[in-house]
């Protein structure tokens, strides 16, 4: 072995030693962020919704509760009297004081989180061409052939004030399984708002007039509604992802969408399946997977849309998987009507 090879091996050994030392020094808290295999939303049915921390925490928790009411496979339980917990990840819940407060709850899990809001308005003025009356009139015939007085108009440039409202609402959320004491879902979500009122929008057919500017609380409530929809959709899909089988058949795009969905990226998966149908209108697997994406949202409108997508999948491919999905949706809709 020459000196060059001996030196190379020495550097490799030192590198591996450094990596091993670094891994050994990783705090247990960091390792606890890795989701254990047994952690799942599969057995969760009833979720107690706690008041989220933050200035608009109560607003978001109310919106989340109302959205959960619409989901067929998740029953919410309101618990406004309890405070939200500190930020947690995929780790065991060992807060004895908090656990004792939940002993009498008739719920499988509890959802909590922290909310951060930001809102500011930017004021300005646009120079806008507007049409105005001159106070002078001329004679013109109307559609009935009658002579009438019509005011003469002119176009002028006037300063028109505007307000650009920019806002955001962020939440860090966690769902705790009250039986296993594990965090079964955690993450961060954000919604943003950027709208212009007045100015050059004042006179446009689709623009927002300055008088349409909502109150700050109204804007945040709109963001809370959007955020709640996104949060509940994420939780709902996580619950059913392991219970409803996706179809890996079809082309490469369909398979790519399945992998994204399994990783939790449902919105990206839906876009890919929609593109697959655009390219191949008879792609049964793409229709079926879109049906699963809709069904997992859980509300009645989504269930009906899922039924239509499953019907299209069945018309383009006769699979037992598709027929079982159709029967499942019909049972869910009937059960909802009976309730």
SERO-4910 file (N, C-alpha, C, O; in steps of 0.05 Angstrom, whole numbers):
BEGIN
 pado doro    nc1    nc2    nc3   cac1   cac2   cac3    cc1    cc2    cc3    oc1    oc2    oc3
  Unk    A     17    -24      0      0      0      0     18     25      0     35     28     18
  Unk    A     14     43    -20     31     67    -22     21     88     -3     -1     86      9
  Unk    A     37    110      0     29    131     18      3    145     11    -12    153     28
  Unk    A     -2    148    -15    -26    162    -25    -51    146    -17    -71    157     -7
  Unk    A    -50    119    -21    -73    103    -14    -78    102     16   -100    103     26
  Unk    A    -55    101     32    -56    101     61    -69    127     71    -85    126     90
  Unk    A    -61    149     59    -73    175     67   -102    177     61   -118    187     77
  Unk    A   -110    167     37   -139    167     30   -156    151     49   -177    160     58
  Unk    A   -145    127     57   -160    110     76   -163    123    103   -183    120    117
  Unk    A   -142    138    111   -142    152    137   -164    173    137   -178    176    157
  Unk    A   -166    188    115   -186    209    114   -214    198    114   -232    209    127
  Unk    A   -218    175    100   -244    162    100   -252    153    128   -275    156    137
  Unk    A   -232    141    142   -237    132    169   -245    155    188   -263    153    204
  Unk    A   -230    177    185   -236    201    202   -264    211    196   -278    220    214
  Unk    A   -271    211    170   -298    221    162   -320    204    174   -339    214    185
  Unk    A   -317    177    172   -337    159    183   -339    162    214   -361    160    225
  Unk    A   -316    166    227   -316    170    255   -331    195    263   -346    196    282
  Unk    A   -326    216    247   -340    242    253   -370    238    250   -386    249    266
  Unk    A   -379    224    229   -408    220    224   -420    204    247   -441    210    257
  Unk    A   -405    183    255   -415    166    277   -418    182    303   -437    179    318
  Unk    A   -398    199    308   -399    216    332   -422    235    331   -436    239    351
  Unk    A   -427    247    307   -449    266    304   -476    253    309   -493    264    322
  Unk    A   -479    229    297   -504    214    300   -509    207    329   -531    209    340
  Unk    A   -487    199    343   -490    192    371   -497    215    389   -507    212    411
  Unk    A   -491    240    379   -497    264    395   -524    276    389   -531    296    401
  Unk    A   -540    264    370   -566    275    364   -584    273    389   -587    251    400
  Unk    A   -596    295    397   -613    294    421   -636    275    417   -647    272    395
  Unk    A   -645    262    439   -668    245    438   -692    259    428   -709    248    415
  Unk    A   -695    285    435   -718    301    427   -720    303    396   -742    302    385
  Unk    A   -696    305    383   -696    306    353   -705    279    342   -721    278    323
  Unk    A   -694    257    353   -702    231    344   -732    226    348   -744    211    332
  Unk    A   -744    238    368   -772    233    373   -790    246    352   -814    240    351
  Unk    A   -778    263    335   -794    275    314   -800    256    291   -817    261    274
  Unk    A   -785    233    291   -790    213    270   -816    198    277   -819    189    300
  Unk    A   -834    197    258   -860    185    264   -858    155    268   -848    140    250
  Unk    A   -865    144    292   -864    116    297   -883    101    278   -903    112    269
  Unk    A   -877     75    274   -894     59    255   -922     56    265   -941     54    250
  Unk    A   -925     55    292   -952     49    304   -970     74    305   -993     72    311
  Unk    A   -959     97    298   -974    122    299   -992    124    275   -982    124    252
  Unk    A  -1018    126    279  -1036    127    256  -1063    139    265  -1071    138    288
  Unk    A  -1076    152    245  -1103    163    250  -1125    143    243  -1148    149    245
  Unk    A  -1117    119    236  -1136    100    226  -1159     93    245  -1182     90    237
  Unk    A  -1152     92    271  -1173     84    291  -1187    108    303  -1205    105    319
  Unk    A  -1180    132    294  -1192    157    305  -1219    162    292  -1222    162    268
  Unk    A  -1239    166    310  -1266    172    300  -1275    199    312  -1284    216    297
  Unk    A  -1274    202    338  -1283    226    351  -1258    243    359  -1240    234    372
  Unk    A  -1259    268    350  -1237    287    356  -1247    310    373  -1266    324    365
  Unk    A  -1235    314    396  -1241    337    413  -1225    361    403  -1200    359    401
  Unk    A  -1238    383    396  -1225    406    385  -1220    426    407  -1239    438    418
  Unk    A  -1195    430    414  -1188    449    435  -1185    477    423  -1181    480    399
  Unk    A  -1186    497    440  -1181    524    431  -1151    527    425  -1134    522    441
  Unk    A  -1146    536    400  -1118    540    392  -1107    565    407  -1121    584    413
  Unk    A  -1081    564    412  -1068    587    424  -1065    609    403  -1066    604    379
  Unk    A  -1062    634    412  -1058    656    393  -1082    675    393  -1104    667    402
  Unk    A  -1078    699    383  -1099    720    383  -1124    710    368  -1146    717    377
  Unk    A  -1121    695    347  -1144    686    331  -1148    656    334  -1160    643    317
  Unk    A  -1137    644    356  -1140    616    360  -1168    606    363  -1176    586    352
  Unk    A  -1185    622    377  -1213    614    381  -1228    615    354  -1245    598    349
  Unk    A  -1221    634    337  -1234    636    311  -1227    612    294  -1245    601    281
  Unk    A  -1202    603    294  -1194    580    278  -1206    555    289  -1216    538    273
  Unk    A  -1205    551    315  -1216    526    327  -1245    524    321  -1255    501    316
  Unk    A  -1260    546    321  -1289    545    315  -1293    537    286  -1310    520    280
  Unk    A  -1276    548    268  -1278    541    239  -1271    511    235  -1284    498    219
  Unk    A  -1251    502    249  -1243    473    247  -1266    455    256  -1272    435    243
  Unk    A  -1278    462    279  -1300    447    289  -1323    446    269  -1334    424    264
  Unk    A  -1330    469    258  -1352    470    239  -1346    453    214  -1364    441    202
  Unk    A  -1321    453    205  -1314    438    181  -1314    408    188  -1322    392    171
  Unk    A  -1306    400    212  -1306    372    219  -1334    361    220  -1338    337    215
  Unk    A  -1353    378    227  -1381    369    229  -1390    358    202  -1407    340    201
  Unk    A  -1379    369    180  -1387    360    153  -1375    334    145  -1384    322    125
  Unk    A  -1354    326    158  -1339    301    150  -1353    277    162  -1358    275    186
  Unk    A  -1359    257    145  -1375    234    153  -1360    216    172  -1372    204    190
  Unk    A  -1333    213    169  -1318    194    184  -1303    206    207  -1286    193    219
  Unk    A  -1308    231    214  -1295    244    237  -1316    260    252  -1328    279    241
  Unk    A  -1320    253    277  -1340    268    294  -1325    287    313  -1308    278    328
  Unk    A  -1332    313    312  -1318    332    329  -1331    334    357  -1355    330    359
  Unk    A  -1315    342    376  -1326    347    403  -1313    373    412  -1288    375    413
  Unk    A  -1329    393    418  -1319    420    425  -1309    420    454  -1324    411    472
  Unk    A  -1285    431    459  -1275    433    486  -1262    460    490  -1238    462    494
  Unk    A  -1278    481    489  -1266    508    491  -1254    515    518  -1239    535    520
  Unk    A  -1259    499    539  -1250    506    565  -1220    499    569  -1208    508    588
  Unk    A  -1208    484    551  -1181    475    554  -1162    492    538  -1168    500    516
  Unk    A  -1138    496    549  -1117    511    534  -1103    492    515  -1103    468    518
  Unk    A  -1091    504    494  -1076    488    476  -1049    480    489  -1040    494    507
  Unk    A  -1038    458    479  -1012    449    490   -989    464    477   -992    478    457
  Unk    A   -965    461    488   -941    471    475   -937    456    449   -948    435    445
  Unk    A   -919    467    432   -913    454    407   -901    426    412   -884    423    428
  Unk    A   -912    407    398   -902    379    400   -899    367    373   -910    377    353
  Unk    A   -883    346    372   -880    332    347   -889    303    350   -906    298    367
  Unk    A   -878    284    334   -886    257    337   -873    244    361   -853    229    359
  Unk    A   -883    251    385   -872    240    409   -894    232    428   -917    238    424
  Unk    A   -886    218    449   -906    208    469   -916    231    486   -900    249    495
  Unk    A   -941    231    492   -953    252    509   -951    243    538   -964    223    546
  Unk    A   -936    258    554   -932    250    582   -938    272    601   -930    272    624
  Unk    A   -953    292    592   -962    314    609   -984    304    627  -1007    304    619
  Unk    A   -977    297    652   -997    284    670  -1020    303    676  -1043    294    678
  Unk    A  -1014    328    680  -1035    348    686  -1055    350    664  -1080    350    668
  Unk    A  -1045    350    639  -1062    352    616  -1078    326    613  -1102    327    607
  Unk    A  -1065    303    616  -1078    277    613  -1101    274    633  -1122    263    626
  Unk    A  -1097    283    657  -1118    280    678  -1142    297    670  -1165    289    677
  Unk    A  -1138    319    657  -1160    336    648  -1176    324    626  -1199    332    620
  Unk    A  -1164    304    612  -1177    291    589  -1189    264    596  -1201    251    579
  Unk    A  -1186    255    621  -1195    228    628  -1225    224    623  -1233    202    616
  Unk    A  -1241    244    627  -1270    241    625  -1280    247    597  -1304    246    592
  Unk    A  -1262    253    578  -1271    259    551  -1280    234    536  -1266    213    538
  Unk    A  -1302    236    523  -1311    213    506  -1301    219    478  -1317    224    460
  Unk    A  -1275    217    474  -1263    223    448  -1239    205    444  -1226    196    463
  Unk    A  -1233    199    419  -1210    182    412  -1184    199    411  -1162    189    417
  Unk    A  -1187    225    404  -1164    242    400  -1171    270    407  -1195    277    409
  Unk    A  -1151    287    409  -1155    315    414  -1137    331    394  -1114    323    390
  Unk    A  -1148    352    383  -1133    369    365  -1127    396    378  -1145    408    390
  Unk    A  -1103    406    374  -1096    432    385  -1075    445    367  -1067    433    348
  Unk    A  -1068    469    374  -1048    483    357  -1043    511    366  -1053    520    386
  Unk    A  -1027    525    350  -1020    553    355  -1025    568    330  -1018    559    308
  Unk    A  -1036    592    332  -1043    609    309  -1027    635    310  -1025    648    331
  Unk    A  -1017    643    287  -1003    668    284  -1016    683    260  -1018    672    238
  Unk    A  -1023    708    265  -1036    724    244  -1019    750    238  -1006    760    256
  Unk    A  -1020    758    213  -1007    783    206  -1024    797    185  -1034    785    166
  Unk    A  -1029    823    189  -1046    839    171  -1037    867    170  -1032    880    191
  Unk    A  -1034    878    146  -1028    906    143  -1039    917    117  -1042    902     97
  Unk    A  -1046    942    116  -1057    956     93  -1038    976     82  -1025    990     97
  Unk    A  -1036    976     55  -1019    996     42  -1038   1015     27  -1055   1007     11
  Unk    A  -1034   1041     32  -1051   1062     20  -1037   1075     -3  -1013   1079     -3
  Unk    A  -1053   1083    -23  -1041   1097    -46  -1063   1109    -63  -1086   1109    -56
  Unk    A  -1055   1120    -86  -1074   1133   -104  -1066   1126   -133  -1043   1127   -141
  Unk    A  -1086   1118   -149  -1083   1114   -177  -1095   1137   -193  -1115   1149   -185
  Unk    A  -1082   1144   -215  -1093   1163   -234  -1111   1148   -254  -1101   1133   -270
  Unk    A  -1137   1151   -252  -1156   1134   -266  -1173   1151   -285  -1182   1173   -278
  Unk    A  -1177   1141   -309  -1195   1154   -328  -1223   1148   -320  -1231   1125   -318
  Unk    A  -1239   1169   -316  -1267   1165   -309  -1285   1181   -328  -1277   1202   -338
  Unk    A  -1309   1171   -332  -1329   1185   -348  -1348   1200   -330  -1359   1188   -312
  Unk    A  -1352   1226   -336  -1370   1241   -319  -1388   1259   -336  -1382   1265   -359
  Unk    A  -1410   1267   -324  -1429   1285   -338  -1418   1314   -339  -1404   1323   -322
  Unk    A  -1426   1328   -361  -1417   1356   -364  -1439   1376   -355  -1433   1400   -353
  Unk    A  -1463   1367   -351  -1485   1385   -345  -1498   1396   -370  -1517   1412   -368
  Unk    A  -1488   1389   -394  -1500   1397   -419  -1513   1373   -432  -1506   1350   -428
  Unk    A  -1534   1379   -448  -1550   1357   -459  -1553   1361   -489  -1550   1383   -500
  Unk    A  -1560   1338   -502  -1565   1339   -531  -1589   1321   -536  -1596   1304   -520
  Unk    A  -1602   1325   -559  -1625   1309   -567  -1616   1284   -581  -1599   1285   -600
  Unk    A  -1627   1261   -573  -1622   1236   -586  -1647   1219   -587  -1664   1222   -569
  Unk    A  -1649   1202   -606  -1672   1184   -607  -1666   1159   -591  -1644   1148   -592
  Unk    A  -1686   1150   -576  -1682   1125   -560  -1690   1102   -578  -1695   1105   -602
  Unk    A  -1691   1078   -566  -1697   1054   -581  -1725   1054   -593  -1732   1038   -611
  Unk    A  -1742   1071   -582  -1770   1072   -592  -1774   1094   -613  -1796   1099   -623
  Unk    A  -1751   1107   -620  -1753   1128   -640  -1762   1155   -629  -1769   1173   -644
  Unk    A  -1762   1158   -602  -1771   1182   -590  -1747   1200   -584  -1725   1190   -577
  Unk    A  -1750   1226   -587  -1729   1245   -581  -1728   1250   -551  -1748   1256   -538
  Unk    A  -1704   1247   -540  -1700   1251   -511  -1674   1267   -506  -1657   1269   -524
  Unk    A  -1672   1279   -482  -1648   1293   -474  -1628   1274   -463  -1634   1258   -445
  Unk    A  -1604   1275   -473  -1582   1257   -464  -1559   1274   -455  -1549   1292   -470
  Unk    A  -1549   1270   -431  -1527   1286   -421  -1501   1279   -436  -1495   1256   -441
  Unk    A  -1487   1300   -442  -1461   1297   -456  -1440   1289   -435  -1437   1302   -415
  Unk    A  -1425   1267   -441  -1404   1257   -423  -1377   1266   -432  -1372   1272   -456
  Unk    A  -1358   1266   -413  -1330   1271   -420  -1313   1253   -403  -1320   1244   -381
  Unk    A  -1289   1247   -413  -1270   1230   -399  -1248   1247   -387  -1235   1263   -401
  Unk    A  -1244   1244   -361  -1223   1259   -347  -1206   1240   -330  -1214   1217   -325
  Unk    A  -1183   1249   -323  -1165   1233   -305  -1167   1244   -277  -1162   1268   -272
  Unk    A  -1174   1226   -258  -1177   1235   -230  -1161   1216   -212  -1158   1193   -218
  Unk    A  -1151   1227   -190  -1138   1210   -170  -1159   1194   -154  -1178   1205   -143
  Unk    A  -1156   1168   -154  -1174   1150   -139  -1159   1134   -118  -1141   1119   -125
  Unk    A  -1165   1138    -93  -1150   1124    -71  -1155   1094    -72  -1176   1084    -81
  Unk    A  -1135   1079    -62  -1137   1050    -60  -1124   1041    -34  -1108   1055    -22
  Unk    A  -1132   1016    -27  -1119   1003     -4  -1113    974    -13  -1130    960    -23
  Unk    A  -1088    966     -9  -1080    939    -14  -1077    925     12  -1060    932     29
  Unk    A  -1094    905     17  -1093    890     42  -1077    864     38  -1083    848     20
  Unk    A  -1057    861     55  -1041    836     55  -1043    824     82  -1039    837    103
  Unk    A  -1049    798     83  -1052    784    109  -1044    755    106  -1043    744     84
  Unk    A  -1037    743    128  -1031    715    129  -1040    703    156  -1041    717    176
  Unk    A  -1046    678    155  -1054    663    179  -1039    636    179  -1042    621    160
  Unk    A  -1024    631    200  -1008    607    202  -1017    591    226  -1025    602    246
  Unk    A  -1015    564    224  -1021    548    247  -1002    524    248   -995    512    227
  Unk    A   -992    519    272   -979    494    278   -999    476    293  -1010    485    313
  Unk    A  -1004    453    283  -1026    436    295  -1015    409    303   -994    400    293
  Unk    A  -1029    396    321  -1023    369    330  -1049    355    337  -1068    367    346
  Unk    A  -1049    329    331  -1072    312    339  -1061    290    357  -1043    275    348
  Unk    A  -1071    287    381  -1062    268    401  -1082    245    403  -1106    250    407
  Unk    A  -1072    221    402  -1088    197    407  -1091    194    437  -1070    189    450
  Unk    A  -1114    196    448  -1118    195    477  -1116    167    488  -1114    163    513
  Unk    A  -1116    147    471  -1113    119    481  -1083    111    482  -1074    101    502
  Unk    A  -1069    116    460  -1041    109    459  -1023    130    471   -999    125    477
  Unk    A  -1033    155    474  -1018    178    484   -996    187    464   -976    199    472
  Unk    A  -1000    180    439   -980    189    418   -992    211    402  -1016    213    398
  Unk    A   -974    228    391   -983    248    371   -985    234    345   -966    223    335
  Unk    A  -1009    234    333  -1014    219    309  -1013    236    284  -1012    226    261
  Unk    A  -1013    263    287  -1011    281    264  -1000    307    274  -1008    317    295
  Unk    A   -983    319    258   -972    345    265   -962    359    240   -955    345    220
  Unk    A   -962    385    240   -952    399    216   -957    429    218   -966    439    239
  Unk    A   -952    442    196   -955    471    194   -970    478    169   -965    466    148
  Unk    A   -989    496    170  -1005    505    147  -1006    535    147  -1005    548    167
  Unk    A  -1010    546    123  -1011    576    120  -1030    583     98  -1032    570     78
  Unk    A  -1045    605    103  -1062    617     82  -1055    647     80  -1049    660    100
  Unk    A  -1055    657     56  -1048    686     52  -1071    700     37  -1088    688     24
  Unk    A  -1070    726     40  -1091    744     28  -1077    768     17  -1060    781     30
  Unk    A  -1083    775     -8  -1071    798    -21  -1091    810    -41  -1093    800    -64
  Unk    A  -1105    830    -33  -1126    841    -50  -1124    872    -50  -1117    884    -31
  Unk    A  -1131    883    -74  -1132    912    -77  -1161    922    -78  -1177    910    -93
  Unk    A  -1166    942    -63  -1193    954    -63  -1191    983    -71  -1174    998    -61
  Unk    A  -1208    992    -90  -1207   1019   -100  -1186   1023   -121  -1177   1004   -134
  Unk    A  -1179   1048   -126  -1159   1054   -147  -1169   1046   -174  -1193   1051   -181
  Unk    A  -1152   1034   -191  -1161   1026   -217  -1181   1003   -216  -1193    996   -237
  Unk    A  -1184    991   -192  -1204    969   -189  -1232    981   -184  -1252    966   -187
  Unk    A  -1234   1006   -178  -1259   1018   -170  -1279   1018   -193  -1303   1014   -188
  Unk    A  -1270   1022   -217  -1288   1024   -240  -1289    999   -257  -1305    997   -275
  Unk    A  -1272    979   -251  -1272    955   -267  -1296    937   -261  -1307    938   -238
  Unk    A  -1305    921   -280  -1329    904   -276  -1324    882   -255  -1343    874   -241
  Unk    A  -1299    873   -252  -1293    852   -233  -1276    862   -209  -1267    846   -193
  Unk    A  -1273    888   -207  -1256    899   -187  -1270    902   -160  -1294    900   -158
  Unk    A  -1253    907   -140  -1264    911   -113  -1265    941   -107  -1244    955   -109
  Unk    A  -1288    951   -101  -1291    979    -94  -1279    984    -66  -1277    965    -50
  Unk    A  -1271   1008    -61  -1260   1014    -34  -1280   1009    -12  -1273   1001     10
  Unk    A  -1305   1012    -19  -1326   1007      0  -1330    977      6  -1343    970     26
  Unk    A  -1318    960    -10  -1319    931     -6  -1298    921     14  -1299    898     21
  Unk    A  -1280    938     22  -1259    930     40  -1271    919     66  -1285    933     80
  Unk    A  -1265    893     73  -1276    882     97  -1262    892    122  -1240    904    120
  Unk    A  -1273    887    145  -1259    893    170  -1235    875    173  -1234    853    161
  Unk    A  -1215    883    189  -1192    864    193  -1201    837    203  -1190    817    194
  Unk    A  -1220    837    222  -1229    811    232  -1243    795    211  -1242    770    210
  Unk    A  -1257    809    193  -1270    795    170  -1250    782    152  -1255    759    143
  Unk    A  -1228    795    147  -1207    783    130  -1195    759    143  -1191    738    131
  Unk    A  -1189    762    169  -1176    739    183  -1196    716    185  -1188    693    183
  Unk    A  -1222    721    189  -1241    700    190  -1243    685    163  -1246    661    163
  Unk    A  -1241    700    141  -1240    687    115  -1216    668    112  -1218    646    102
  Unk    A  -1193    678    122  -1169    662    122  -1172    637    140  -1163    615    133
  Unk    A  -1185    641    163  -1190    619    181  -1207    597    169  -1202    574    173
  Unk    A  -1227    606    154  -1245    586    140  -1229    570    120  -1232    546    118
  Unk    A  -1212    584    104  -1195    570     85  -1175    551     98  -1171    528     89
  Unk    A  -1163    561    120  -1143    545    134  -1156    520    147  -1144    499    147
  Unk    A  -1180    524    158  -1194    501    170  -1201    480    149  -1198    456    154
  Unk    A  -1209    489    126  -1215    470    104  -1190    454     96  -1192    430     93
  Unk    A  -1168    468     94  -1143    454     87  -1134    436    109  -1124    413    103
  Unk    A  -1136    444    134  -1128    428    157  -1145    402    159  -1134    380    162
  Unk    A  -1171    405    158  -1189    382    161  -1185    363    137  -1185    339    141
  Unk    A  -1181    374    113  -1176    357     90  -1150    340     94  -1150    317     87
  Unk    A  -1130    353    105  -1105    339    110  -1108    316    130  -1099    294    126
  Unk    A  -1122    322    152  -1127    302    173  -1144    280    162  -1139    256    167
  Unk    A  -1165    287    148  -1184    267    137  -1170    248    118  -1174    224    118
  Unk    A  -1153    260    101  -1139    243     81  -1118    225     94  -1113    203     86
  Unk    A  -1105    236    115  -1086    219    130  -1100    195    143  -1089    173    144
  Unk    A  -1125    199    152  -1139    177    164  -1146    155    144  -1143    132    150
  Unk    A  -1155    163    120  -1165    144    101  -1143    134     82  -1147    115     67
  Unk    A  -1119    146     83  -1098    139     64  -1090    109     66  -1083     97     46
  Unk    A  -1091     99     91  -1084     71     95  -1108     52     94  -1105     28     95
  Unk    A  -1132     63     91  -1156     47     91  -1167     43     63  -1180     23     58
  Unk    A  -1163     62     46  -1173     60     19  -1150     57      0  -1131     74     -1
  Unk    A  -1150     36    -16  -1128     30    -34  -1129     47    -59  -1150     50    -71
  Unk    A  -1106     58    -66  -1104     73    -91  -1097     54   -114  -1086     32   -109
  Unk    A  -1102     62   -138  -1096     45   -162  -1070     54   -175  -1069     76   -186
  Unk    A  -1050     37   -174  -1024     43   -186  -1024     38   -216  -1004     43   -230
  Unk    A  -1046     27   -227  -1048     21   -255  -1047     46   -272  -1045     68   -262
  Unk    A  -1048     43   -298  -1047     66   -316  -1019     73   -323  -1001     56   -323
  Unk    A  -1014     98   -330   -988    106   -339   -970    115   -317   -977    113   -293
  Unk    A   -947    125   -324   -927    134   -304   -937    157   -287   -931    159   -264
  Unk    A   -953    175   -299   -963    198   -284   -982    189   -262   -981    200   -240
  Unk    A   -998    169   -268  -1017    159   -247  -1001    147   -224  -1007    152   -201
  Unk    A   -980    132   -230   -963    120   -209   -949    142   -193   -946    140   -168
  Unk    A   -940    163   -207   -927    185   -193   -946    199   -174   -938    206   -151
  Unk    A   -971    202   -182   -991    214   -165   -996    197   -140  -1000    207   -118
  Unk    A   -996    170   -143  -1000    152   -121   -978    155   -100   -983    156    -76
  Unk    A   -953    157   -109   -931    161    -91   -933    187    -76   -927    188    -52
  Unk    A   -941    208    -90   -945    234    -77   -966    233    -55   -963    244    -33
  Unk    A   -989    220    -62  -1011    218    -43  -1002    202    -18  -1009    210      4
  Unk    A   -987    181    -22   -978    165      1   -959    181     19   -957    177     43
  Unk    A   -945    201      6   -927    218     22   -942    241     34   -930    258     48
  Unk    A   -969    243     30   -984    265     41   -988    289     23  -1002    307     31
  Unk    A   -977    288     -1   -979    311    -19  -1003    307    -38  -1000    303    -62
  Unk    A  -1027    308    -26  -1051    302    -41  -1057    323    -63  -1066    316    -84
  Unk    A  -1053    348    -57  -1059    369    -76  -1042    365   -102  -1053    368   -124
  Unk    A  -1016    359    -98  -1000    354   -122  -1008    329   -136  -1008    328   -161
  Unk    A  -1017    308   -121  -1026    284   -134  -1051    288   -150  -1053    278   -173
  Unk    A  -1069    304   -139  -1094    310   -154  -1088    324   -180  -1100    318   -201
  Unk    A  -1069    343   -180  -1062    357   -205  -1051    338   -225  -1057    341   -249
  Unk    A  -1035    319   -217  -1023    300   -235  -1045    282   -247  -1045    276   -271
  Unk    A  -1063    272   -231  -1085    255   -241  -1103    270   -260  -1113    259   -280
  Unk    A  -1108    295   -254  -1124    312   -272  -1110    315   -299  -1123    314   -320
  Unk    A  -1084    318   -299  -1068    321   -323  -1069    294   -339  -1070    294   -363
  Unk    A  -1068    272   -324  -1069    246   -336  -1095    242   -351  -1096    231   -373
  Unk    A  -1117    251   -340  -1143    249   -353  -1145    268   -377  -1157    261   -398
  Unk    A  -1132    291   -374  -1131    310   -397  -1117    297   -421  -1125    300   -444
  Unk    A  -1095    282   -415  -1080    269   -436  -1094    243   -446  -1093    237   -470
  Unk    A  -1106    229   -427  -1120    204   -434  -1148    204   -421  -1151    195   -398
  Unk    A  -1168    214   -435  -1195    217   -424  -1207    190   -414  -1227    191   -400
  Unk    A  -1196    167   -423  -1207    142   -414  -1190    128   -393  -1191    104   -390
  Unk    A  -1174    144   -379  -1156    132   -359  -1171    126   -333  -1176    143   -317
  Unk    A  -1179    101   -331  -1196     92   -308  -1183     96   -281  -1195    105   -262
  Unk    A  -1157     90   -280  -1142     92   -254  -1142    121   -244  -1144    125   -220
  Unk    A  -1138    140   -262  -1137    168   -255  -1164    177   -244  -1166    191   -224
  Unk    A  -1186    168   -257  -1213    175   -247  -1217    163   -219  -1227    177   -201
  Unk    A  -1209    138   -216  -1213    125   -190  -1197    139   -168  -1208    144   -146
  Unk    A  -1172    145   -173  -1155    158   -153  -1166    186   -146  -1164    195   -123
  Unk    A  -1176    200   -166  -1189    226   -160  -1214    222   -143  -1220    239   -126
  Unk    A  -1228    200   -147  -1251    194   -130  -1242    189   -101  -1256    198    -83
  Unk    A  -1220    175    -97  -1209    171    -70  -1202    198    -57  -1208    202    -33
  Unk    A  -1190    216    -73  -1183    242    -62  -1207    257    -53  -1207    271    -33
  Unk    A  -1229    255    -68  -1254    268    -61  -1267    255    -37  -1276    268    -19
  Unk    A  -1268    228    -38  -1281    214    -16  -1268    219     11  -1281    221     31
  Unk    A  -1242    222     10  -1227    226     35  -1233    253     49  -1227    256     72
  Unk    A  -1245    272     34  -1252    297     46  -1276    294     64  -1279    309     84
  Unk    A  -1294    275     58  -1314    266     77  -1341    281     77  -1360    270     88
  Unk    A  -1343    305     66  -1368    319     67  -1386    308     44  -1377    295     26
  Unk    A  -1412    314     46  -1432    303     28  -1427    311     -1  -1429    294    -19
  Unk    A  -1420    336     -6  -1414    345    -33  -1391    329    -45  -1392    320    -68
  Unk    A  -1370    325    -29  -1347    310    -38  -1353    281    -43  -1344    268    -62
  Unk    A  -1370    269    -26  -1378    241    -30  -1393    238    -56  -1389    218    -70
  Unk    A  -1411    256    -62  -1426    254    -87  -1407    257   -111  -1410    243   -131
  Unk    A  -1388    275   -110  -1369    279   -131  -1351    254   -134  -1345    245   -156
  Unk    A  -1344    242   -111  -1329    217   -112  -1345    195   -126  -1334    179   -142
  Unk    A  -1371    193   -120  -1388    174   -133  -1388    177   -164  -1387    157   -178
  Unk    A  -1389    201   -173  -1388    206   -202  -1361    198   -214  -1361    186   -236
  Unk    A  -1340    203   -200  -1313    196   -210  -1310    165   -210  -1298    154   -229
  Unk    A  -1320    152   -189  -1319    122   -189  -1336    111   -212  -1329     90   -224
  Unk    A  -1358    124   -218  -1375    115   -240  -1360    117   -266  -1362     99   -283
  Unk    A  -1346    139   -270  -1330    142   -295  -1307    121   -296  -1302    110   -317
  Unk    A  -1295    115   -273  -1274     95   -272  -1285     68   -280  -1273     53   -295
  Unk    A  -1309     61   -270  -1321     36   -276  -1328     34   -306  -1326     12   -317
  Unk    A  -1337     56   -318  -1344     56   -346  -1320     52   -364  -1323     42   -387
  Unk    A  -1296     59   -354  -1272     57   -371  -1255     32   -363  -1236     26   -377
  Unk    A  -1262     19   -341  -1247     -4   -332  -1263    -20   -312  -1270     -9   -291
  Unk    A  -1268    -45   -317  -1284    -61   -299  -1265    -75   -279  -1255    -97   -284
  Unk    A  -1262    -62   -256  -1245    -73   -235  -1262    -76   -210  -1279    -60   -204
  Unk    A  -1255    -97   -194  -1269   -101   -169  -1264    -77   -150  -1282    -70   -135
  Unk    A  -1241    -65   -152  -1234    -42   -135  -1253    -19   -140  -1261     -6   -121
  Unk    A  -1260    -15   -165  -1279      7   -172  -1307      1   -162  -1321     19   -152
  Unk    A  -1316    -24   -166  -1343    -31   -158  -1346    -30   -127  -1367    -21   -117
  Unk    A  -1325    -38   -113  -1326    -36    -83  -1328     -7    -75  -1341      0    -55
  Unk    A  -1314     11    -89  -1315     39    -82  -1343     51    -87  -1352     66    -71
  Unk    A  -1355     43   -109  -1382     53   -114  -1401     44    -92  -1417     60    -83
  Unk    A  -1399     19    -84  -1417      9    -62  -1411     23    -36  -1430     29    -21
  Unk    A  -1386     29    -31  -1379     43     -6  -1390     71     -5  -1400     80     16
  Unk    A  -1389     85    -27  -1400    112    -29  -1430    112    -25  -1441    129    -11
  Unk    A  -1443     93    -38  -1473     91    -36  -1481     86     -7  -1501     97      2
  Unk    A  -1466     69      7  -1472     64     35  -1468     89     52  -1485     95     70
  Unk    A  -1447    104     47  -1441    128     62  -1462    149     59  -1470    162     78
  Unk    A  -1472    152     34  -1492    172     28  -1519    164     41  -1532    180     53
  Unk    A  -1526    138     40  -1551    128     52  -1549    132     82  -1569    141     95
  Unk    A  -1527    125     94  -1523    128    123  -1526    157    132  -1538    163    153
  Unk    A  -1515    176    115  -1518    204    122  -1546    213    121  -1555    229    138
  Unk    A  -1561    203    102  -1590    211    100  -1605    200    124  -1624    213    134
  Unk    A  -1598    175    132  -1612    163    155  -1606    178    181  -1623    180    199
  Unk    A  -1581    188    183  -1574    203    207  -1589    229    209  -1585    244    228
***
